[in-house]
Amino acid sequence: MKYIIISFLTIFILYSCNSSQKTTKVSGIVPTDSVNDTIKIVNEELEYEILIIEIGFDSWLLTQRPIWFYPNTTLAYRNYLNVIEWNNRVIQPALYNPNLYEQIIDYQPNIDYGIEVNYKLFMYFKFFQQKYNQRLR
């Protein structure tokens, strides 16, 4: 619980200072834009958290298929493939825009993150690809 409060306060302070560096690592998943829409997904049993700070993501998510539409195994597999491609782009800043692919995502295929975390990460990848006209796979 302390980690969550400290993380939230740190993020709030960083963004309220309006610094030029706008990335903060939270459980291996990195927000990539300014604070307007913030989605926080927490799996307290496994102690994993995703913090998505992206303009328009919240309203876009409301227009998508619901969480129960996708099996958790499908979401986990697709996330794994997307994370592999994302991480490959992070380590190749000469080929891919380093402003879009800022940090490596730590997503382990042998860990069950739960359907809520997998769903939100999967949807973020879809949103990212549409918003920035990118194809991860």
Summary of the structure (lengths in Angstrom):
residues: 137
radius of gyration: 14.6
end to end distance: 36.3
largest distance: 40.7
contacts: 348
relative contact order: 0.17
helix: 43%
strand: 10%
